[in-house]
Amino acid sequence: MSEKLTTYDPAEDLTSNEAMAVFMAEAFETNDAGFIAQALGIVARAKGMTQIANQTGLSREQLYRSFSEHGNPTLKTTLAVMKALGMDLTAKIPSAPITGHR
């Protein structure tokens, strides 16, 4: 008997605001813009893309495209989605000093 494999969707595991916040915090720690955008898209899907589209005034298609693996959302779009998710984008001093900057 062969096992049937399904595609894992991380959005299905993001069932609380806390889980979504941790997921995004870990994505930001990668410093990989593409990964961060894709992670934000996953969180938006977990919350409900239609709801996010309604709150931001953007179309679902635009959101899916912007936050896809090859998407490149603008800062304005990113901030609008984060606001709709009830999340803030904040700055912090890294625990390890950045060399070459003052």
C-alpha positions as CSV (number, residue, x, y, z in Angstrom):
1,M,0.0,0.0,0.0
2,S,1.5,3.4,-1.0
3,E,1.1,6.4,1.1
4,K,-0.4,9.5,-0.3
5,L,1.6,12.7,0.3
6,T,0.1,16.1,0.4
7,T,1.7,19.5,0.2
8,Y,2.4,21.1,3.5
9,D,0.9,24.6,3.9
10,P,2.3,26.5,6.9
11,A,-0.7,28.8,6.9
12,E,-2.7,25.9,8.4
13,D,-0.6,25.9,11.5
14,L,-0.8,29.7,12.1
15,T,-4.0,29.6,14.2
16,S,-3.3,32.4,16.7
17,N,-2.0,36.0,16.5
18,E,1.0,34.9,18.7
19,A,1.9,32.1,16.3
20,M,1.7,34.6,13.4
21,A,3.9,37.1,15.2
22,V,6.5,34.5,16.0
23,F,6.5,33.3,12.4
24,M,7.1,36.8,11.1
25,A,9.8,37.6,13.8
26,E,11.7,34.5,12.7
27,A,11.3,35.5,9.0
28,F,12.7,39.0,9.8
29,E,15.7,37.4,11.4
30,T,16.7,35.9,8.1
31,N,17.3,39.3,6.5
32,D,16.1,37.8,3.3
33,A,13.7,40.1,1.6
34,G,12.1,37.4,-0.6
35,F,11.7,35.1,2.3
36,I,10.1,37.8,4.5
37,A,7.7,38.7,1.7
38,Q,6.7,35.1,1.2
39,A,6.3,34.7,5.0
40,L,4.0,37.7,5.1
41,G,1.9,36.2,2.3
42,I,1.6,33.0,4.3
43,V,0.4,34.9,7.4
44,A,-2.1,36.9,5.2
45,R,-3.4,33.6,3.9
46,A,-3.7,32.2,7.4
47,K,-5.7,35.3,8.5
48,G,-7.8,35.2,5.3
49,M,-6.7,36.9,2.1
50,T,-10.2,38.2,1.4
51,Q,-10.2,39.9,4.8
52,I,-6.8,41.4,4.2
53,A,-7.8,42.6,0.7
54,N,-10.8,44.3,2.1
55,Q,-8.9,46.0,4.9
56,T,-6.1,47.2,2.6
57,G,-8.1,48.2,-0.4
58,L,-5.9,45.9,-2.5
59,S,-7.1,43.1,-4.7
60,R,-6.6,39.5,-3.6
61,E,-4.8,38.9,-6.9
62,Q,-2.4,41.8,-6.2
63,L,-1.7,40.4,-2.7
64,Y,-1.1,36.9,-3.9
65,R,1.3,38.2,-6.6
66,S,3.1,40.6,-4.3
67,F,3.7,38.0,-1.6
68,S,4.5,35.0,-3.8
69,E,7.9,33.3,-4.0
70,H,9.0,35.7,-6.8
71,G,6.9,38.7,-5.7
72,N,8.4,42.1,-4.7
73,P,5.9,44.0,-2.6
74,T,6.4,47.7,-2.1
75,L,7.0,49.0,1.4
76,K,3.5,50.7,1.2
77,T,1.9,47.3,0.5
78,T,3.9,45.6,3.2
79,L,3.0,48.2,5.8
80,A,-0.7,48.0,4.8
81,V,-0.8,44.3,5.1
82,M,1.0,44.3,8.4
83,K,-1.4,46.9,9.8
84,A,-4.4,44.8,8.6
85,L,-2.8,41.8,10.4
86,G,-2.5,43.9,13.6
87,M,1.3,43.8,13.5
88,D,3.9,46.6,13.8
89,L,7.1,46.9,11.9
90,T,9.7,48.1,14.4
91,A,13.4,48.7,14.5
92,K,15.8,47.4,17.1
93,I,19.5,47.4,17.8
94,P,21.0,44.0,16.9
95,S,22.5,42.0,19.7
96,A,25.8,41.8,17.8
97,P,27.3,45.1,16.7
98,I,27.3,45.8,13.0
99,T,30.8,46.4,11.8
100,G,31.6,49.3,9.6
101,H,28.7,51.5,10.8
102,R,28.5,54.1,13.5
